[in-house]
Structure formats: C-alpha cells, structure tokens
C-alpha cells in the first residue's frame, strides 16, 4: 500500500489560533466571547473552538471601503 502525504487541516481553530488569525490577543477574544461581542463559537466537549467561516463572517462586519476625499474627489 502506498503512503500519501495528505495533511488534514481542521476548519476549527482553538482560542489561540483564532486570536492569531484575527490579530487579537487570546484574552481579548475570551473577553469578547464573555460579553457576547465576539464571533460565534462551538463547544466540543469542554473545548471552545471557532470555525474559520464564523471568524471570516464576524470580521467582515468591520470591513470599510475607502472613499475619496479632498481635491482628488
């Protein structure tokens, strides 16, 4: 039987991984979760995890578009 080098990457991120992905500190993400202001999360047993799609969805709520200003408008 031939061995393959297929690496499985889970779409679920730990608090530390999710914080790094969002460029936040893990404690900031924990505080946001406690206050109901952070991204949706899952509990797998006692572990808190974030699905990558939920992280992107939450982050996109804070997306802004630049608008021309000044003499170049």
Backbone as CSV, one residue per row, in Angstrom:
resi,resn,N_x,N_y,N_z,CA_x,CA_y,CA_z,C_x,C_y,C_z
1,UNK,0.843,-1.178,0.000,0.000,0.000,0.000,0.887,1.239,0.000
2,UNK,0.537,2.234,-0.799,1.344,3.438,-0.915,0.915,4.466,0.135
3,UNK,1.901,5.047,0.801,1.617,6.073,1.811,1.504,7.430,1.124
4,UNK,0.531,8.233,1.536,0.354,9.557,0.935,0.667,10.629,1.968
5,UNK,1.042,11.782,1.474,1.349,12.922,2.338,0.196,13.920,2.342
6,UNK,-1.004,13.441,2.592,-2.167,14.319,2.663,-2.282,14.813,4.095
7,UNK,-2.268,16.126,4.240,-2.369,16.707,5.575,-3.767,17.297,5.748
8,UNK,-4.450,16.876,6.785,-5.786,17.377,7.075,-5.669,18.643,7.917
9,UNK,-6.292,19.712,7.465,-6.326,20.957,8.224,-7.755,21.182,8.675
10,UNK,-7.948,21.191,9.973,-9.286,21.360,10.525,-9.771,22.794,10.323
11,UNK,-11.052,22.963,9.980,-11.606,24.308,9.885,-11.881,24.915,11.263
12,UNK,-11.700,24.119,12.316,-11.924,24.603,13.681,-10.615,25.064,14.296
13,UNK,-10.649,26.264,14.865,-9.460,26.868,15.448,-9.637,26.998,16.957
14,UNK,-8.558,26.746,17.688,-8.579,26.962,19.132,-8.660,28.464,19.397
15,UNK,-8.843,28.832,20.653,-8.886,30.257,21.004,-7.593,30.942,20.566
16,UNK,-6.462,30.322,20.850,-5.172,30.919,20.464,-5.029,31.048,18.955
17,UNK,-5.421,30.014,18.230,-5.329,30.054,16.768,-6.285,31.089,16.181
18,UNK,-7.502,31.155,16.720,-8.483,32.124,16.233,-8.013,33.551,16.522
19,UNK,-7.467,33.758,17.705,-6.964,35.089,18.063,-5.837,35.492,17.119
20,UNK,-4.937,34.569,16.851,-3.834,34.870,15.934,-4.372,35.186,14.537
21,UNK,-5.340,34.427,14.077,-5.938,34.639,12.761,-6.553,36.033,12.656
22,UNK,-7.218,36.472,13.744,-7.864,37.785,13.762,-6.933,38.912,14.192
23,UNK,-5.706,38.570,14.526,-4.710,39.533,15.006,-5.157,40.182,16.322
24,UNK,-5.712,39.337,17.201,-6.120,39.754,18.536,-5.343,38.947,19.559
25,UNK,-5.364,39.387,20.796,-4.805,38.584,21.882,-5.860,37.575,22.318
26,UNK,-5.443,36.384,22.737,-6.420,35.393,23.188,-7.331,35.926,24.295
27,UNK,-6.794,36.706,25.218,-7.622,37.250,26.294,-8.683,38.210,25.760
28,UNK,-8.339,38.955,24.725,-9.330,39.853,24.098,-10.475,39.036,23.519
29,UNK,-10.137,37.952,22.843,-11.168,37.078,22.263,-12.015,36.443,23.366
30,UNK,-11.385,36.030,24.464,-12.131,35.483,25.607,-13.084,36.525,26.189
31,UNK,-12.601,37.753,26.349,-13.444,38.826,26.889,-14.618,39.123,25.963
32,UNK,-14.356,39.127,24.667,-15.432,39.389,23.703,-16.474,38.275,23.751
33,UNK,-16.028,37.039,23.875,-16.956,35.904,23.954,-17.821,36.028,25.205
34,UNK,-17.200,36.383,26.336,-17.935,36.512,27.603,-18.992,37.608,27.552
35,UNK,-18.696,38.665,26.803,-19.635,39.790,26.732,-20.596,39.671,25.546
36,UNK,-20.476,38.592,24.761,-21.376,38.378,23.629,-21.055,39.228,22.421
37,UNK,-19.828,39.752,22.338,-19.464,40.644,21.234,-18.530,40.001,20.218
38,UNK,-18.088,38.801,20.465,-17.132,38.162,19.569,-17.805,37.287,18.536
39,UNK,-16.991,36.575,17.765,-17.536,35.661,16.753,-18.253,34.479,17.388
40,UNK,-19.148,33.857,16.624,-19.810,32.635,17.088,-18.753,31.579,17.373
41,UNK,-19.050,30.720,18.336,-18.101,29.672,18.698,-18.841,28.373,18.938
42,UNK,-18.085,27.302,19.045,-18.615,25.969,19.319,-17.944,25.449,20.575
43,UNK,-18.627,24.556,21.276,-18.014,23.828,22.376,-17.949,22.365,21.981
44,UNK,-16.743,21.886,21.854,-16.514,20.461,21.582,-16.025,19.865,22.892
45,UNK,-16.948,19.252,23.611,-16.626,18.809,24.972,-16.461,20.045,25.835
46,UNK,-15.309,20.181,26.461,-15.053,21.373,27.269,-14.223,22.404,26.502
47,UNK,-13.890,22.082,25.271,-13.017,22.950,24.479,-13.829,23.957,23.662
48,UNK,-13.418,25.220,23.707,-14.002,26.272,22.883,-13.241,26.299,21.561
49,UNK,-13.961,26.239,20.449,-13.340,26.326,19.130,-14.161,27.258,18.243
50,UNK,-13.499,27.809,17.248,-14.124,28.724,16.301,-13.979,28.153,14.901
51,UNK,-15.062,28.137,14.153,-14.993,27.693,12.759,-14.473,28.863,11.925
52,UNK,-13.600,28.566,10.994,-12.972,29.609,10.180,-14.010,30.465,9.452
53,UNK,-15.116,29.869,9.014,-16.163,30.645,8.333,-16.802,31.654,9.281
54,UNK,-16.978,31.278,10.548,-17.543,32.209,11.539,-16.576,33.361,11.821
55,UNK,-15.282,33.071,11.826,-14.279,34.129,12.035,-14.324,35.128,10.882
56,UNK,-14.400,34.612,9.655,-14.462,35.497,8.489,-15.749,36.304,8.463
57,UNK,-16.865,35.662,8.780,-18.148,36.351,8.804,-18.141,37.480,9.828
58,UNK,-17.625,37.195,11.010,-17.564,38.205,12.066,-16.639,39.355,11.649
59,UNK,-15.476,39.020,11.124,-14.505,40.039,10.722,-15.056,40.940,9.623
60,UNK,-15.798,40.355,8.688,-16.343,41.144,7.577,-17.370,42.174,8.013
61,UNK,-17.890,42.055,9.227,-18.803,43.072,9.752,-18.087,44.394,9.968
62,UNK,-16.770,44.349,10.049,-15.975,45.540,10.337,-15.193,46.010,9.122
63,UNK,-15.649,45.602,7.959,-14.987,45.967,6.709,-15.460,47.352,6.270
64,UNK,-14.516,48.177,5.900,-14.826,49.533,5.451,-14.281,49.731,4.045
65,UNK,-14.929,50.606,3.303,-14.483,50.956,1.962,-13.963,52.377,1.987
66,UNK,-12.812,52.569,1.410,-12.245,53.913,1.334,-13.065,54.760,0.388
67,UNK,-13.257,56.008,0.781,-13.971,56.946,-0.077,-13.049,58.108,-0.383
68,UNK,-13.071,58.573,-1.623,-12.198,59.697,-1.979,-12.519,60.933,-1.147
69,UNK,-11.476,61.658,-0.803,-11.652,62.879,-0.037,-10.778,63.973,-0.625
70,UNK,-11.080,65.206,-0.276,-10.226,66.323,-0.667,-10.313,66.649,-2.135
71,UNK,-9.207,67.205,-2.643,-9.196,67.720,-4.011,-9.238,66.629,-5.078
72,UNK,-8.957,65.384,-4.711,-8.981,64.303,-5.688,-10.345,63.658,-5.796
73,UNK,-11.329,64.124,-5.037,-12.658,63.531,-5.037,-13.418,63.864,-6.302
